[in-house]
Amino acid sequence: MKNLDDFLAVKERIAKTDLRTVLFPHEFDEWLHFTDEEKDIRMQRICSLPLCNEDFTVAYTLYFRLKWLDAFKSCIPQKKPTVLEVGSGSSVNIPNALTIFDSDSKYLTANMNKKLTEELKKHTSHLPISIDVIEDDANNIQKYIAPNSIDAIVFEHSVNDVLQAILCENSGVDTTHNDWFDILPDMINKISAEYINHSLEQSVKSAFLSLINNCLSVLKPGGYLIASHYMFQYDLDLGYNPNLWEDILPITRPWLKELSTGNEVNIDTFDPQWWLFLKK
């Protein structure tokens, strides 16, 4: 596996940061309970291995909190930004980071799966930022959001989910009402088979670019679409093709060059293997 990040650079970034400004109080307390050796071991794992259950501690929280804060600082110069996340599932990485970044922010997410949406609402109900969950396909985002009104659009570990959902829609699998994790093995089988058969681009590219175009229509000129990816060991154990799982962004990157809107921008400390920044 290609490393997610440079451990020594991450360690230096942490050492230079007052962690009380990026972690919530209970998270900071949890971090203090780790010895220095434990902190290094946990952060080294995150930087170099697919994530396992044992990795989902405050070390995981801290790593991605810092990355997203740095991304927001690079891409969102204005105060009180409005950020749209596509396919958040039940993940709270973005609303939590946005709360630390600017507590006057507004967070929107287009999230179709019913069960994951309920979990997201529960886990974000205590946050001070404005939160609006749009329970619809992001292809329909223009029904809910005015053109050129969003400061940044985020795909946080969701490009793979979008591609899997497209394949499921093509084959009649309901990704809205089914438990996401019940159908995940089938989704993994479908996308891995398409990759192995060299038919993935033919099967999903058109629908994927249509969704991206629809999202870009609500993004302000000069705003950024930010996509990130990383690997879960659980998905590999379920049979995700390891080359595909590692190269989700490198595979989709050439497709985005076909869009008439947006140009990719490289930002220091963000590896293009795992990050993509598209400026409108």
N, C-alpha and C positions, 0 to 999 in steps of 0.2 A: 504493500500500500504506500502511496505517496503521502508524506507527512502533511497533516492538516496545517501545521504552523511550526515555526522555529521556537523550540522550547526556551532557549536562552533569551531570545528577544521578548518572549511573553513574560518570562521571569523578571526581566529588567523593567518591562512596562508595569508590572504589578508593584515592583519595589518603588517605583517613582510616583505611585498613585496613592492618595489618601482613600483607602477602600471604604471609609465611612461615607464618602460622597457618591459611591457607585453601588453599594449594597444596602439593602434594607436592614434595619437593626438586627432582626433575627438571623439574617444571612451573615452579617458581620460576626455575630457571636459564634455561629457555627464554624466560620473560617478560623476564628481564634482558637477553637478547640483542636485544630490540626497542629501537629508538630511541624517544624520546618521541613523535615524529611518527608512527612506525609504529604505536605503541600506540593513538594517537588515531584514525588511519585505520581500523584493524581494528575498534575498538570502535564507531566511527560506522557502519560497514557493518552490523555485527550489529544495531545499534539501528534501522536504517532500511531494510534491504533483505532480501529472501528469502535464506536462507543458501545459498552455493555451496561447492564443494569447497575453494576458497582460504580460506574462513572457518573451517575446522575446524583451528584452531591453539589455542595456549594462551589466546588472547584469548576464544575461544568457551568454553573450559573455565572460565576465570575468571568470565566473565559469569554463566553458569548456576550455577556453584558458589556465588557470592554470593547469587543469587536464591533458591536452594534452602536455603542456610543461614539466610537471613532468614525464609523460609517455615517452616522447622523451629522456629526460635526463637519464632515467633509462635504456632505450633500444637501444639508438643510440649513442655510444661513439665517432664515427668518425666525422670528419668535412666534409662539403659538401655532406651530405647524399642524396641518392635517395630513395624516399618514394612512394609506390604504394598504392592508395586508391581504394577499390573495391566498386562500387555502390554509388558514392558520390551524385548522383542526382544533385541538384542545391546548396547543402550545401557548404559553404566556411570555415567551422570550421577548417579543416585540412590545406588547403593552407595558411590561415591566421596565424595559430599557427606555421606552418613550417617557414613562413617568419620571425616571431619573433625569433624562435629557431636558425635559420641559414639562412641568406638571400642569401647564395650561394647554397642553397639546390635545388634539382630537384624534382618536384612533377609530378607524373603520375597518371592518373585515368582511370579505365575501366568503361565506362558509356554508357549504351545502349539507354536509352530513349532520343529521339531527342530534345524534348522541354526542358527538364531539362538540357541537355548538353549545349544548347544555352544560358540558363540562367547562368550556371556555367561559361562559357567562358566570358560572359559580366561582371560578378561580380568579376572575377579574373584578368581582363585584365590590371589593374593598378599595380599588384604586381611585385616586382623585381625578384622573383624566376623564374626559368625555369619551364614552365608548358606544359604538353603534354597530351591531352585528346585522349584516344583510344576508338573510337566509335565501340565497339565490346563486345561480351560476354567475361567475364573474363576466361571462359573455354578455350578460344583461346589465352591466354596471351603469350604463348610460340612463337607465330608467330611474336610478336612485341618486346619481351624482352629476352635477352640472359639468359641462366641458371645461377643461383647463382650470380646475379648481383644487386639485390635490397637489401637495408639496412633494410627496415621495410615495412610490409604490414599492412594496416589499414582497418578495417570494422567499420566505425563510424556510429552507428545506422543504419546498413544496413544488418545485419544477417536476420532480419525479412523480409526485401525487397527481399533478395535472395530466401528465402523459398517461399514467395508469388509468385515470378517470376517463380519458378520451377512449382508450381501448375498451374499457368496460361499457361505455355508452355505445360503442360500435357493435358490441356483442350482446347488448341487452341486460347487462348486470347493473342493478340499482345501487349506486354509491351514496344515495341520499338517505334512504331509510334503513338499509342494512347496517349492522355493526361493522365499522371500518376494519377492525382487526379480524373479524370472521371472514371477510372476503379478501383480506390482504394476501394470503397464499395464492389465491386465484389470480389476483392482479400481478403478483410477482412472476407467476408462471407465464402469464400473457406477455408481459413486457420483455422478459428474458427470451422467450421464444421468438418474438419479433426481432430482437437484436441479433440472436444467433442466425436467424434466417435472412438477415440483411434487409428486412422489410419495415423496420421501425420508422424510418423517415417517410416512406410512402404512406404508412398507416396513420401517423399522428401529426406530421409537420403542418399541414394546411390548417387543421383545427387549432393547433397550438399557436400559430402565428395570428390567426383570427382573434383568439383570446387576448394575446399581447396587444394587438392593434386596438381592440376595444378598451383595454385598460389604459393605453397611452392617450386615448382621446380625452380622458378626464384628468390627465397629468398636466400641470402648468408648464408652459414653455420654459426651458432651463431646468426643469425638475428631473429627478433621477428615478429610474426603475432599478432596484437593487435585488439581486438574487444571490442566495447563498446555498451551499450544499455541504453535507458531511455524511459519514457512513455510520449506520447502526449494524452491529454484529447480528442482531436478531433477524434482520432482513436477509443477510448472507446465509444464516442458518436455515431460513425458509427457501433458499434456492436462488436468491437474486444473483444474476450473473455478475461476478466481481468486477469485470472490466467495465461493464455498463454502470454498475453502482458507483464506481469511482469516477467515471467520466460523464456524468449526466450533463454538466455545464459545457465541457468541451464538445460534446456531441451536438448540443442544441445551439451553441454559439454561432456556427456558420449559417444556420437557418435565419437567425435574427438579422444578419446582414442583408437579407432580402427585403426587409421592411423599408418603407419610404420615410418613416419617422424614427429618429433616434440614432445616436452614434455611441459606440462603446468607448468608455474612458477607463484608463488604468489608474488606480490609486495606490500609492505607496503603502506597504505592509499588508496589502490584500492580494493573496495569491490567486491569479486567474483560474487556477485549477478548481478553486472552491468558491470564488466570488465573481460576480458579473455586475458591472455598472453601466447602464444605458441612459445617456443624457438626451432629453427631448430638445 
